[in-house]
């Protein structure tokens, strides 16, 4: 699907794309066209490009062909999506601890549209950090699967129905964890 989206082939082209857009959000996917994670993300990007074209533009950058930003933006993941508005990097709090980028493939188109809309609205208000409409932290993945995490030094997974609160951690009503 990467053939459906515009590619930027140099650091200068990336800078020009970010600088040239005055009113729209610039969404850049850094990665490799041949990478499976990038392919999944590109499919979502290509399918939403027409929907979000009034407030966002999407570009793809191959991190081998254009290594200029690899160190600056810590582009070590297979796929990285970043947002820019009026020559400013817009950070997004996804609950993952990394507010600079999305470094996994989103599979839900509407979820990505919601993220882009949220980033755009926050950026227009002058915010450099916006809160995502959904929390992607592992904490909620465990709770949604009916498991909880104990204190930070030792992680124990238990069905949430067996948990009760004690002074230092979650357990089965005792202070010792088997």
CNS distance restraints for C-alpha pairs under 8 A (distance, minus, plus):
assign (resid   1 and name CA) (resid   5 and name CA) 7.62 0.50 0.50
assign (resid   1 and name CA) (resid  39 and name CA) 6.69 0.50 0.50
assign (resid   1 and name CA) (resid  42 and name CA) 5.77 0.50 0.50
assign (resid   1 and name CA) (resid  43 and name CA) 5.41 0.50 0.50
assign (resid   1 and name CA) (resid  46 and name CA) 6.63 0.50 0.50
assign (resid   2 and name CA) (resid  33 and name CA) 6.30 0.50 0.50
assign (resid   2 and name CA) (resid  39 and name CA) 7.12 0.50 0.50
assign (resid   2 and name CA) (resid  42 and name CA) 5.64 0.50 0.50
assign (resid   2 and name CA) (resid  43 and name CA) 7.48 0.50 0.50
assign (resid   2 and name CA) (resid  46 and name CA) 7.47 0.50 0.50
assign (resid   2 and name CA) (resid  60 and name CA) 7.64 0.50 0.50
assign (resid   4 and name CA) (resid  46 and name CA) 6.31 0.50 0.50
assign (resid   5 and name CA) (resid  46 and name CA) 6.36 0.50 0.50
assign (resid   5 and name CA) (resid  58 and name CA) 7.11 0.50 0.50
assign (resid   5 and name CA) (resid  59 and name CA) 6.42 0.50 0.50
assign (resid   5 and name CA) (resid  60 and name CA) 6.90 0.50 0.50
assign (resid   6 and name CA) (resid  58 and name CA) 7.36 0.50 0.50
assign (resid   6 and name CA) (resid  59 and name CA) 5.31 0.50 0.50
assign (resid   6 and name CA) (resid  60 and name CA) 6.26 0.50 0.50
assign (resid   7 and name CA) (resid  59 and name CA) 5.70 0.50 0.50
assign (resid   7 and name CA) (resid  60 and name CA) 4.70 0.50 0.50
assign (resid   7 and name CA) (resid  61 and name CA) 5.82 0.50 0.50
assign (resid   7 and name CA) (resid  62 and name CA) 7.99 0.50 0.50
assign (resid   8 and name CA) (resid  13 and name CA) 5.69 0.50 0.50
assign (resid   8 and name CA) (resid  14 and name CA) 5.97 0.50 0.50
assign (resid   8 and name CA) (resid  59 and name CA) 6.76 0.50 0.50
assign (resid   8 and name CA) (resid  60 and name CA) 6.21 0.50 0.50
assign (resid   8 and name CA) (resid  61 and name CA) 5.36 0.50 0.50
assign (resid   8 and name CA) (resid  62 and name CA) 7.86 0.50 0.50
assign (resid   9 and name CA) (resid  13 and name CA) 6.51 0.50 0.50
assign (resid   9 and name CA) (resid  14 and name CA) 7.79 0.50 0.50
assign (resid   9 and name CA) (resid  61 and name CA) 6.77 0.50 0.50
assign (resid   9 and name CA) (resid  62 and name CA) 7.48 0.50 0.50
assign (resid   9 and name CA) (resid  65 and name CA) 6.78 0.50 0.50
assign (resid   9 and name CA) (resid  66 and name CA) 6.43 0.50 0.50
assign (resid  10 and name CA) (resid  14 and name CA) 6.43 0.50 0.50
assign (resid  10 and name CA) (resid  65 and name CA) 7.45 0.50 0.50
assign (resid  10 and name CA) (resid  66 and name CA) 5.44 0.50 0.50
assign (resid  11 and name CA) (resid  15 and name CA) 6.24 0.50 0.50
assign (resid  11 and name CA) (resid  66 and name CA) 6.09 0.50 0.50
assign (resid  11 and name CA) (resid  67 and name CA) 7.98 0.50 0.50
assign (resid  11 and name CA) (resid  68 and name CA) 5.97 0.50 0.50
assign (resid  11 and name CA) (resid  69 and name CA) 7.66 0.50 0.50
assign (resid  12 and name CA) (resid  16 and name CA) 6.09 0.50 0.50
assign (resid  13 and name CA) (resid  17 and name CA) 6.08 0.50 0.50
assign (resid  14 and name CA) (resid  18 and name CA) 6.32 0.50 0.50
assign (resid  14 and name CA) (resid  61 and name CA) 7.98 0.50 0.50
assign (resid  15 and name CA) (resid  19 and name CA) 6.06 0.50 0.50
assign (resid  16 and name CA) (resid  20 and name CA) 5.71 0.50 0.50
assign (resid  17 and name CA) (resid  21 and name CA) 6.63 0.50 0.50
assign (resid  17 and name CA) (resid  26 and name CA) 7.66 0.50 0.50
assign (resid  18 and name CA) (resid  26 and name CA) 6.31 0.50 0.50
assign (resid  18 and name CA) (resid  84 and name CA) 6.59 0.50 0.50
assign (resid  18 and name CA) (resid  85 and name CA) 7.34 0.50 0.50
assign (resid  18 and name CA) (resid  86 and name CA) 7.11 0.50 0.50
assign (resid  18 and name CA) (resid  87 and name CA) 5.54 0.50 0.50
assign (resid  19 and name CA) (resid  86 and name CA) 6.54 0.50 0.50
assign (resid  19 and name CA) (resid  87 and name CA) 5.23 0.50 0.50
assign (resid  21 and name CA) (resid  25 and name CA) 7.36 0.50 0.50
assign (resid  21 and name CA) (resid  26 and name CA) 7.20 0.50 0.50
assign (resid  21 and name CA) (resid  85 and name CA) 7.53 0.50 0.50
assign (resid  21 and name CA) (resid  86 and name CA) 6.49 0.50 0.50
assign (resid  22 and name CA) (resid  85 and name CA) 7.46 0.50 0.50
assign (resid  22 and name CA) (resid  86 and name CA) 5.40 0.50 0.50
assign (resid  23 and name CA) (resid  55 and name CA) 7.27 0.50 0.50
assign (resid  23 and name CA) (resid  85 and name CA) 7.76 0.50 0.50
assign (resid  23 and name CA) (resid  86 and name CA) 7.32 0.50 0.50
assign (resid  24 and name CA) (resid  54 and name CA) 7.24 0.50 0.50
assign (resid  24 and name CA) (resid  55 and name CA) 4.66 0.50 0.50
assign (resid  24 and name CA) (resid  56 and name CA) 4.84 0.50 0.50
assign (resid  24 and name CA) (resid  57 and name CA) 6.74 0.50 0.50
assign (resid  24 and name CA) (resid  85 and name CA) 6.86 0.50 0.50
assign (resid  24 and name CA) (resid 120 and name CA) 7.73 0.50 0.50
assign (resid  25 and name CA) (resid  55 and name CA) 6.08 0.50 0.50
assign (resid  25 and name CA) (resid  56 and name CA) 4.36 0.50 0.50
assign (resid  25 and name CA) (resid  57 and name CA) 6.27 0.50 0.50
assign (resid  25 and name CA) (resid  83 and name CA) 6.82 0.50 0.50
assign (resid  25 and name CA) (resid  84 and name CA) 5.90 0.50 0.50
assign (resid  25 and name CA) (resid  85 and name CA) 4.97 0.50 0.50
assign (resid  25 and name CA) (resid  86 and name CA) 7.79 0.50 0.50
assign (resid  25 and name CA) (resid 120 and name CA) 5.99 0.50 0.50
assign (resid  26 and name CA) (resid  56 and name CA) 5.75 0.50 0.50
assign (resid  26 and name CA) (resid  57 and name CA) 5.14 0.50 0.50
assign (resid  26 and name CA) (resid  58 and name CA) 6.13 0.50 0.50
assign (resid  26 and name CA) (resid  59 and name CA) 7.62 0.50 0.50
assign (resid  26 and name CA) (resid  83 and name CA) 5.72 0.50 0.50
assign (resid  26 and name CA) (resid  84 and name CA) 4.98 0.50 0.50
assign (resid  26 and name CA) (resid  85 and name CA) 6.15 0.50 0.50
assign (resid  27 and name CA) (resid  56 and name CA) 6.84 0.50 0.50
assign (resid  27 and name CA) (resid  57 and name CA) 5.99 0.50 0.50
assign (resid  27 and name CA) (resid  58 and name CA) 4.70 0.50 0.50
assign (resid  27 and name CA) (resid  59 and name CA) 6.25 0.50 0.50
assign (resid  27 and name CA) (resid  81 and name CA) 6.85 0.50 0.50
assign (resid  27 and name CA) (resid  82 and name CA) 5.84 0.50 0.50
assign (resid  27 and name CA) (resid  83 and name CA) 4.79 0.50 0.50
assign (resid  27 and name CA) (resid  84 and name CA) 6.55 0.50 0.50
assign (resid  28 and name CA) (resid  58 and name CA) 5.84 0.50 0.50
assign (resid  28 and name CA) (resid  59 and name CA) 4.85 0.50 0.50
assign (resid  28 and name CA) (resid  60 and name CA) 5.64 0.50 0.50
assign (resid  28 and name CA) (resid  61 and name CA) 7.01 0.50 0.50
assign (resid  28 and name CA) (resid  81 and name CA) 5.58 0.50 0.50
assign (resid  28 and name CA) (resid  82 and name CA) 5.38 0.50 0.50
assign (resid  28 and name CA) (resid  83 and name CA) 6.50 0.50 0.50
assign (resid  29 and name CA) (resid  58 and name CA) 7.72 0.50 0.50
assign (resid  29 and name CA) (resid  59 and name CA) 6.37 0.50 0.50
assign (resid  29 and name CA) (resid  60 and name CA) 4.86 0.50 0.50
assign (resid  29 and name CA) (resid  61 and name CA) 6.15 0.50 0.50
assign (resid  29 and name CA) (resid  79 and name CA) 6.82 0.50 0.50
assign (resid  29 and name CA) (resid  80 and name CA) 5.51 0.50 0.50
assign (resid  29 and name CA) (resid  81 and name CA) 4.36 0.50 0.50
assign (resid  29 and name CA) (resid  82 and name CA) 6.55 0.50 0.50
assign (resid  30 and name CA) (resid  60 and name CA) 6.11 0.50 0.50
assign (resid  30 and name CA) (resid  61 and name CA) 4.85 0.50 0.50
assign (resid  30 and name CA) (resid  62 and name CA) 5.97 0.50 0.50
assign (resid  30 and name CA) (resid  63 and name CA) 6.02 0.50 0.50
assign (resid  30 and name CA) (resid  75 and name CA) 7.42 0.50 0.50
assign (resid  30 and name CA) (resid  79 and name CA) 5.96 0.50 0.50
assign (resid  30 and name CA) (resid  80 and name CA) 5.06 0.50 0.50
assign (resid  30 and name CA) (resid  81 and name CA) 6.26 0.50 0.50
assign (resid  30 and name CA) (resid  82 and name CA) 7.96 0.50 0.50
assign (resid  31 and name CA) (resid  35 and name CA) 7.57 0.50 0.50
assign (resid  31 and name CA) (resid  38 and name CA) 6.41 0.50 0.50
assign (resid  31 and name CA) (resid  60 and name CA) 7.78 0.50 0.50
assign (resid  31 and name CA) (resid  61 and name CA) 6.40 0.50 0.50
assign (resid  31 and name CA) (resid  62 and name CA) 5.16 0.50 0.50
assign (resid  31 and name CA) (resid  63 and name CA) 5.33 0.50 0.50
assign (resid  31 and name CA) (resid  77 and name CA) 7.72 0.50 0.50
assign (resid  31 and name CA) (resid  78 and name CA) 5.70 0.50 0.50
assign (resid  31 and name CA) (resid  79 and name CA) 4.83 0.50 0.50
assign (resid  31 and name CA) (resid  80 and name CA) 6.42 0.50 0.50
assign (resid  32 and name CA) (resid  38 and name CA) 6.43 0.50 0.50
assign (resid  32 and name CA) (resid  61 and name CA) 7.68 0.50 0.50
assign (resid  32 and name CA) (resid  62 and name CA) 5.09 0.50 0.50
assign (resid  32 and name CA) (resid  63 and name CA) 6.60 0.50 0.50
assign (resid  32 and name CA) (resid  64 and name CA) 7.58 0.50 0.50
assign (resid  32 and name CA) (resid  78 and name CA) 7.26 0.50 0.50
assign (resid  32 and name CA) (resid  79 and name CA) 7.50 0.50 0.50
assign (resid  33 and name CA) (resid  38 and name CA) 6.20 0.50 0.50
assign (resid  33 and name CA) (resid  39 and name CA) 6.47 0.50 0.50
assign (resid  33 and name CA) (resid  62 and name CA) 7.07 0.50 0.50
assign (resid  34 and name CA) (resid  38 and name CA) 7.31 0.50 0.50
assign (resid  34 and name CA) (resid  39 and name CA) 6.95 0.50 0.50
assign (resid  35 and name CA) (resid  39 and name CA) 6.15 0.50 0.50
assign (resid  35 and name CA) (resid  78 and name CA) 6.87 0.50 0.50
assign (resid  36 and name CA) (resid  40 and name CA) 6.33 0.50 0.50
assign (resid  37 and name CA) (resid  41 and name CA) 6.30 0.50 0.50
assign (resid  37 and name CA) (resid  78 and name CA) 6.41 0.50 0.50
assign (resid  37 and name CA) (resid  79 and name CA) 6.15 0.50 0.50
assign (resid  37 and name CA) (resid 104 and name CA) 7.14 0.50 0.50
assign (resid  37 and name CA) (resid 105 and name CA) 5.78 0.50 0.50
assign (resid  38 and name CA) (resid  42 and name CA) 5.78 0.50 0.50
assign (resid  38 and name CA) (resid  78 and name CA) 6.80 0.50 0.50
assign (resid  38 and name CA) (resid  79 and name CA) 5.26 0.50 0.50
assign (resid  38 and name CA) (resid 105 and name CA) 6.96 0.50 0.50
assign (resid  39 and name CA) (resid  43 and name CA) 6.16 0.50 0.50
assign (resid  40 and name CA) (resid  44 and name CA) 6.74 0.50 0.50
assign (resid  40 and name CA) (resid 105 and name CA) 6.06 0.50 0.50
assign (resid  40 and name CA) (resid 106 and name CA) 7.58 0.50 0.50
assign (resid  40 and name CA) (resid 107 and name CA) 6.96 0.50 0.50
assign (resid  41 and name CA) (resid  45 and name CA) 6.15 0.50 0.50
assign (resid  41 and name CA) (resid  79 and name CA) 7.69 0.50 0.50
assign (resid  41 and name CA) (resid 104 and name CA) 7.98 0.50 0.50
assign (resid  41 and name CA) (resid 105 and name CA) 4.80 0.50 0.50
assign (resid  41 and name CA) (resid 106 and name CA) 6.06 0.50 0.50
assign (resid  41 and name CA) (resid 107 and name CA) 7.01 0.50 0.50
assign (resid  42 and name CA) (resid  46 and name CA) 5.86 0.50 0.50
assign (resid  43 and name CA) (resid  47 and name CA) 6.18 0.50 0.50
assign (resid  44 and name CA) (resid  48 and name CA) 6.28 0.50 0.50
assign (resid  44 and name CA) (resid 106 and name CA) 7.30 0.50 0.50
assign (resid  44 and name CA) (resid 107 and name CA) 6.52 0.50 0.50
assign (resid  44 and name CA) (resid 108 and name CA) 7.25 0.50 0.50
assign (resid  44 and name CA) (resid 109 and name CA) 5.64 0.50 0.50
assign (resid  44 and name CA) (resid 112 and name CA) 7.80 0.50 0.50
assign (resid  45 and name CA) (resid  49 and name CA) 5.90 0.50 0.50
assign (resid  45 and name CA) (resid  58 and name CA) 7.38 0.50 0.50
assign (resid  45 and name CA) (resid 109 and name CA) 7.95 0.50 0.50
assign (resid  46 and name CA) (resid  50 and name CA) 7.87 0.50 0.50
assign (resid  47 and name CA) (resid 109 and name CA) 7.40 0.50 0.50
assign (resid  48 and name CA) (resid  52 and name CA) 6.23 0.50 0.50
assign (resid  48 and name CA) (resid 109 and name CA) 6.61 0.50 0.50
assign (resid  48 and name CA) (resid 113 and name CA) 7.00 0.50 0.50
assign (resid  49 and name CA) (resid  53 and name CA) 5.83 0.50 0.50
assign (resid  49 and name CA) (resid  57 and name CA) 7.22 0.50 0.50
assign (resid  49 and name CA) (resid  58 and name CA) 6.79 0.50 0.50
assign (resid  52 and name CA) (resid  56 and name CA) 5.56 0.50 0.50
assign (resid  52 and name CA) (resid  57 and name CA) 7.48 0.50 0.50
assign (resid  52 and name CA) (resid 113 and name CA) 7.22 0.50 0.50
assign (resid  53 and name CA) (resid  57 and name CA) 5.88 0.50 0.50
assign (resid  55 and name CA) (resid 120 and name CA) 7.21 0.50 0.50
assign (resid  56 and name CA) (resid 116 and name CA) 7.62 0.50 0.50
assign (resid  56 and name CA) (resid 120 and name CA) 7.74 0.50 0.50
assign (resid  61 and name CA) (resid  65 and name CA) 7.93 0.50 0.50
assign (resid  61 and name CA) (resid  66 and name CA) 6.95 0.50 0.50
assign (resid  62 and name CA) (resid  66 and name CA) 5.97 0.50 0.50
assign (resid  63 and name CA) (resid  67 and name CA) 5.12 0.50 0.50
assign (resid  63 and name CA) (resid  69 and name CA) 7.83 0.50 0.50
assign (resid  63 and name CA) (resid  70 and name CA) 6.80 0.50 0.50
assign (resid  63 and name CA) (resid  75 and name CA) 7.80 0.50 0.50
assign (resid  68 and name CA) (resid  72 and name CA) 7.82 0.50 0.50
assign (resid  69 and name CA) (resid  73 and name CA) 5.79 0.50 0.50
assign (resid  69 and name CA) (resid  74 and name CA) 7.69 0.50 0.50
assign (resid  69 and name CA) (resid  75 and name CA) 7.34 0.50 0.50
assign (resid  70 and name CA) (resid  74 and name CA) 5.41 0.50 0.50
assign (resid  70 and name CA) (resid  75 and name CA) 4.64 0.50 0.50
assign (resid  70 and name CA) (resid  76 and name CA) 7.19 0.50 0.50
assign (resid  71 and name CA) (resid  75 and name CA) 6.61 0.50 0.50
assign (resid  75 and name CA) (resid  80 and name CA) 6.86 0.50 0.50
assign (resid  77 and name CA) (resid 103 and name CA) 6.22 0.50 0.50
assign (resid  78 and name CA) (resid 103 and name CA) 7.53 0.50 0.50
assign (resid  78 and name CA) (resid 104 and name CA) 7.89 0.50 0.50
assign (resid  79 and name CA) (resid 103 and name CA) 5.55 0.50 0.50
assign (resid  79 and name CA) (resid 104 and name CA) 6.13 0.50 0.50
assign (resid  79 and name CA) (resid 105 and name CA) 7.05 0.50 0.50
assign (resid  80 and name CA) (resid 101 and name CA) 6.32 0.50 0.50
assign (resid  80 and name CA) (resid 102 and name CA) 5.59 0.50 0.50
assign (resid  80 and name CA) (resid 103 and name CA) 4.43 0.50 0.50
assign (resid  80 and name CA) (resid 104 and name CA) 6.88 0.50 0.50
assign (resid  81 and name CA) (resid 101 and name CA) 5.61 0.50 0.50
assign (resid  81 and name CA) (resid 102 and name CA) 5.04 0.50 0.50
assign (resid  81 and name CA) (resid 103 and name CA) 6.43 0.50 0.50
assign (resid  82 and name CA) (resid  89 and name CA) 7.69 0.50 0.50
assign (resid  82 and name CA) (resid  90 and name CA) 7.76 0.50 0.50
assign (resid  82 and name CA) (resid  91 and name CA) 7.98 0.50 0.50
assign (resid  82 and name CA) (resid 100 and name CA) 7.02 0.50 0.50
assign (resid  82 and name CA) (resid 101 and name CA) 4.97 0.50 0.50
assign (resid  82 and name CA) (resid 102 and name CA) 6.68 0.50 0.50
assign (resid  83 and name CA) (resid  89 and name CA) 6.03 0.50 0.50
assign (resid  83 and name CA) (resid  90 and name CA) 5.42 0.50 0.50
assign (resid  83 and name CA) (resid  91 and name CA) 7.18 0.50 0.50
assign (resid  83 and name CA) (resid 101 and name CA) 7.60 0.50 0.50
assign (resid  83 and name CA) (resid 119 and name CA) 7.70 0.50 0.50
assign (resid  84 and name CA) (resid  88 and name CA) 5.32 0.50 0.50
assign (resid  84 and name CA) (resid  89 and name CA) 4.45 0.50 0.50
assign (resid  84 and name CA) (resid  90 and name CA) 5.36 0.50 0.50
assign (resid  85 and name CA) (resid  89 and name CA) 6.57 0.50 0.50
assign (resid  85 and name CA) (resid  90 and name CA) 6.69 0.50 0.50
assign (resid  85 and name CA) (resid 120 and name CA) 7.84 0.50 0.50
assign (resid  85 and name CA) (resid 123 and name CA) 6.46 0.50 0.50
assign (resid  88 and name CA) (resid 128 and name CA) 7.83 0.50 0.50
assign (resid  89 and name CA) (resid 128 and name CA) 7.27 0.50 0.50
assign (resid  90 and name CA) (resid 100 and name CA) 7.56 0.50 0.50
assign (resid  90 and name CA) (resid 119 and name CA) 7.33 0.50 0.50
assign (resid  90 and name CA) (resid 123 and name CA) 6.83 0.50 0.50
assign (resid  90 and name CA) (resid 127 and name CA) 7.72 0.50 0.50
assign (resid  90 and name CA) (resid 128 and name CA) 5.00 0.50 0.50
assign (resid  90 and name CA) (resid 129 and name CA) 5.98 0.50 0.50
assign (resid  90 and name CA) (resid 130 and name CA) 7.68 0.50 0.50
assign (resid  91 and name CA) (resid  99 and name CA) 5.35 0.50 0.50
assign (resid  91 and name CA) (resid 100 and name CA) 4.85 0.50 0.50
assign (resid  91 and name CA) (resid 101 and name CA) 6.86 0.50 0.50
assign (resid  91 and name CA) (resid 128 and name CA) 5.98 0.50 0.50
assign (resid  91 and name CA) (resid 129 and name CA) 4.59 0.50 0.50
assign (resid  91 and name CA) (resid 130 and name CA) 6.41 0.50 0.50
assign (resid  92 and name CA) (resid  99 and name CA) 5.01 0.50 0.50
assign (resid  92 and name CA) (resid 100 and name CA) 6.37 0.50 0.50
assign (resid  92 and name CA) (resid 101 and name CA) 6.97 0.50 0.50
assign (resid  92 and name CA) (resid 119 and name CA) 7.08 0.50 0.50
assign (resid  92 and name CA) (resid 129 and name CA) 5.40 0.50 0.50
assign (resid  92 and name CA) (resid 130 and name CA) 4.84 0.50 0.50
assign (resid  92 and name CA) (resid 131 and name CA) 5.72 0.50 0.50
assign (resid  92 and name CA) (resid 132 and name CA) 6.22 0.50 0.50
assign (resid  93 and name CA) (resid  97 and name CA) 7.42 0.50 0.50
assign (resid  93 and name CA) (resid  98 and name CA) 7.31 0.50 0.50
assign (resid  93 and name CA) (resid  99 and name CA) 4.86 0.50 0.50
assign (resid  93 and name CA) (resid 129 and name CA) 6.96 0.50 0.50
assign (resid  93 and name CA) (resid 130 and name CA) 6.09 0.50 0.50
assign (resid  93 and name CA) (resid 131 and name CA) 4.78 0.50 0.50
assign (resid  93 and name CA) (resid 132 and name CA) 5.73 0.50 0.50
assign (resid  94 and name CA) (resid  98 and name CA) 7.60 0.50 0.50
assign (resid  94 and name CA) (resid  99 and name CA) 6.72 0.50 0.50
assign (resid  94 and name CA) (resid 131 and name CA) 6.66 0.50 0.50
assign (resid  94 and name CA) (resid 132 and name CA) 5.27 0.50 0.50
assign (resid  94 and name CA) (resid 134 and name CA) 6.99 0.50 0.50
assign (resid  94 and name CA) (resid 135 and name CA) 5.44 0.50 0.50
assign (resid  94 and name CA) (resid 136 and name CA) 5.55 0.50 0.50
assign (resid  94 and name CA) (resid 137 and name CA) 7.17 0.50 0.50
assign (resid  95 and name CA) (resid 135 and name CA) 5.19 0.50 0.50
assign (resid  95 and name CA) (resid 136 and name CA) 5.37 0.50 0.50
assign (resid  95 and name CA) (resid 137 and name CA) 4.74 0.50 0.50
assign (resid  96 and name CA) (resid 135 and name CA) 7.97 0.50 0.50
assign (resid  96 and name CA) (resid 136 and name CA) 6.12 0.50 0.50
assign (resid  96 and name CA) (resid 137 and name CA) 4.89 0.50 0.50
assign (resid  96 and name CA) (resid 138 and name CA) 7.58 0.50 0.50
assign (resid  99 and name CA) (resid 129 and name CA) 7.84 0.50 0.50
assign (resid 106 and name CA) (resid 111 and name CA) 7.70 0.50 0.50
assign (resid 106 and name CA) (resid 112 and name CA) 6.90 0.50 0.50
assign (resid 108 and name CA) (resid 112 and name CA) 6.57 0.50 0.50
assign (resid 109 and name CA) (resid 113 and name CA) 6.29 0.50 0.50
assign (resid 110 and name CA) (resid 114 and name CA) 6.10 0.50 0.50
assign (resid 111 and name CA) (resid 115 and name CA) 6.35 0.50 0.50
assign (resid 112 and name CA) (resid 116 and name CA) 6.20 0.50 0.50
assign (resid 113 and name CA) (resid 117 and name CA) 6.07 0.50 0.50
assign (resid 114 and name CA) (resid 118 and name CA) 6.10 0.50 0.50
assign (resid 114 and name CA) (resid 133 and name CA) 6.91 0.50 0.50
assign (resid 115 and name CA) (resid 119 and name CA) 6.15 0.50 0.50
assign (resid 115 and name CA) (resid 132 and name CA) 6.06 0.50 0.50
assign (resid 115 and name CA) (resid 133 and name CA) 6.51 0.50 0.50
assign (resid 116 and name CA) (resid 120 and name CA) 6.01 0.50 0.50
assign (resid 117 and name CA) (resid 121 and name CA) 6.10 0.50 0.50
assign (resid 118 and name CA) (resid 122 and name CA) 6.14 0.50 0.50
assign (resid 118 and name CA) (resid 130 and name CA) 7.29 0.50 0.50
assign (resid 118 and name CA) (resid 131 and name CA) 7.74 0.50 0.50
assign (resid 118 and name CA) (resid 132 and name CA) 6.75 0.50 0.50
assign (resid 118 and name CA) (resid 133 and name CA) 7.07 0.50 0.50
assign (resid 119 and name CA) (resid 123 and name CA) 5.95 0.50 0.50
assign (resid 119 and name CA) (resid 130 and name CA) 6.12 0.50 0.50
assign (resid 119 and name CA) (resid 132 and name CA) 7.75 0.50 0.50
assign (resid 120 and name CA) (resid 124 and name CA) 6.12 0.50 0.50
assign (resid 121 and name CA) (resid 125 and name CA) 6.50 0.50 0.50
assign (resid 122 and name CA) (resid 126 and name CA) 6.57 0.50 0.50
assign (resid 122 and name CA) (resid 127 and name CA) 5.31 0.50 0.50
assign (resid 122 and name CA) (resid 128 and name CA) 7.66 0.50 0.50
assign (resid 122 and name CA) (resid 129 and name CA) 7.62 0.50 0.50
assign (resid 122 and name CA) (resid 130 and name CA) 5.86 0.50 0.50
assign (resid 123 and name CA) (resid 127 and name CA) 5.07 0.50 0.50
assign (resid 123 and name CA) (resid 128 and name CA) 6.44 0.50 0.50
assign (resid 123 and name CA) (resid 130 and name CA) 7.83 0.50 0.50
assign (resid 135 and name CA) (resid 140 and name CA) 7.54 0.50 0.50
assign (resid 136 and name CA) (resid 140 and name CA) 7.29 0.50 0.50
assign (resid 136 and name CA) (resid 141 and name CA) 7.82 0.50 0.50
assign (resid 137 and name CA) (resid 141 and name CA) 6.99 0.50 0.50
assign (resid 138 and name CA) (resid 142 and name CA) 6.29 0.50 0.50
assign (resid 139 and name CA) (resid 143 and name CA) 6.43 0.50 0.50
assign (resid 139 and name CA) (resid 148 and name CA) 7.52 0.50 0.50
assign (resid 139 and name CA) (resid 149 and name CA) 7.44 0.50 0.50
assign (resid 140 and name CA) (resid 144 and name CA) 5.82 0.50 0.50
assign (resid 141 and name CA) (resid 145 and name CA) 6.21 0.50 0.50
assign (resid 142 and name CA) (resid 146 and name CA) 6.23 0.50 0.50
assign (resid 142 and name CA) (resid 147 and name CA) 4.84 0.50 0.50
assign (resid 142 and name CA) (resid 148 and name CA) 5.72 0.50 0.50
assign (resid 142 and name CA) (resid 149 and name CA) 7.54 0.50 0.50
assign (resid 143 and name CA) (resid 147 and name CA) 5.03 0.50 0.50
assign (resid 143 and name CA) (resid 148 and name CA) 5.59 0.50 0.50
assign (resid 143 and name CA) (resid 160 and name CA) 7.61 0.50 0.50
assign (resid 146 and name CA) (resid 159 and name CA) 5.63 0.50 0.50
assign (resid 146 and name CA) (resid 160 and name CA) 5.33 0.50 0.50
assign (resid 146 and name CA) (resid 161 and name CA) 7.80 0.50 0.50
assign (resid 147 and name CA) (resid 157 and name CA) 5.89 0.50 0.50
assign (resid 147 and name CA) (resid 158 and name CA) 5.46 0.50 0.50
assign (resid 147 and name CA) (resid 159 and name CA) 4.78 0.50 0.50
assign (resid 147 and name CA) (resid 160 and name CA) 5.17 0.50 0.50
assign (resid 148 and name CA) (resid 156 and name CA) 7.85 0.50 0.50
assign (resid 148 and name CA) (resid 157 and name CA) 5.80 0.50 0.50
assign (resid 148 and name CA) (resid 158 and name CA) 6.25 0.50 0.50
assign (resid 148 and name CA) (resid 159 and name CA) 7.03 0.50 0.50
assign (resid 148 and name CA) (resid 160 and name CA) 6.02 0.50 0.50
assign (resid 149 and name CA) (resid 155 and name CA) 5.88 0.50 0.50
assign (resid 149 and name CA) (resid 156 and name CA) 5.90 0.50 0.50
assign (resid 149 and name CA) (resid 157 and name CA) 5.74 0.50 0.50
assign (resid 149 and name CA) (resid 158 and name CA) 7.81 0.50 0.50
assign (resid 149 and name CA) (resid 170 and name CA) 7.83 0.50 0.50
assign (resid 150 and name CA) (resid 154 and name CA) 6.76 0.50 0.50
assign (resid 150 and name CA) (resid 155 and name CA) 5.28 0.50 0.50
assign (resid 150 and name CA) (resid 156 and name CA) 5.52 0.50 0.50
assign (resid 150 and name CA) (resid 157 and name CA) 7.25 0.50 0.50
assign (resid 150 and name CA) (resid 169 and name CA) 5.66 0.50 0.50
assign (resid 150 and name CA) (resid 170 and name CA) 5.46 0.50 0.50
assign (resid 150 and name CA) (resid 171 and name CA) 7.77 0.50 0.50
assign (resid 151 and name CA) (resid 155 and name CA) 6.41 0.50 0.50
assign (resid 151 and name CA) (resid 168 and name CA) 7.24 0.50 0.50
assign (resid 151 and name CA) (resid 169 and name CA) 5.35 0.50 0.50
assign (resid 151 and name CA) (resid 170 and name CA) 7.41 0.50 0.50
assign (resid 158 and name CA) (resid 162 and name CA) 6.98 0.50 0.50
assign (resid 158 and name CA) (resid 163 and name CA) 7.42 0.50 0.50
assign (resid 159 and name CA) (resid 163 and name CA) 7.27 0.50 0.50
assign (resid 162 and name CA) (resid 171 and name CA) 7.70 0.50 0.50
assign (resid 162 and name CA) (resid 172 and name CA) 5.83 0.50 0.50
assign (resid 163 and name CA) (resid 170 and name CA) 6.09 0.50 0.50
assign (resid 163 and name CA) (resid 171 and name CA) 5.50 0.50 0.50
assign (resid 163 and name CA) (resid 172 and name CA) 5.30 0.50 0.50
assign (resid 163 and name CA) (resid 173 and name CA) 7.23 0.50 0.50
assign (resid 164 and name CA) (resid 170 and name CA) 5.98 0.50 0.50
assign (resid 164 and name CA) (resid 171 and name CA) 6.00 0.50 0.50
assign (resid 164 and name CA) (resid 172 and name CA) 5.98 0.50 0.50
assign (resid 164 and name CA) (resid 173 and name CA) 5.60 0.50 0.50
assign (resid 165 and name CA) (resid 169 and name CA) 6.69 0.50 0.50
assign (resid 165 and name CA) (resid 170 and name CA) 5.11 0.50 0.50
assign (resid 165 and name CA) (resid 171 and name CA) 6.84 0.50 0.50
assign (resid 165 and name CA) (resid 173 and name CA) 7.13 0.50 0.50
assign (resid 166 and name CA) (resid 170 and name CA) 6.01 0.50 0.50
assign (resid 166 and name CA) (resid 171 and name CA) 7.11 0.50 0.50
assign (resid 166 and name CA) (resid 173 and name CA) 6.87 0.50 0.50
assign (resid 166 and name CA) (resid 174 and name CA) 7.44 0.50 0.50
assign (resid 166 and name CA) (resid 175 and name CA) 6.96 0.50 0.50
assign (resid 168 and name CA) (resid 175 and name CA) 7.89 0.50 0.50
assign (resid 169 and name CA) (resid 175 and name CA) 7.69 0.50 0.50
assign (resid 171 and name CA) (resid 175 and name CA) 6.78 0.50 0.50
assign (resid 171 and name CA) (resid 176 and name CA) 7.56 0.50 0.50
assign (resid 171 and name CA) (resid 177 and name CA) 6.58 0.50 0.50
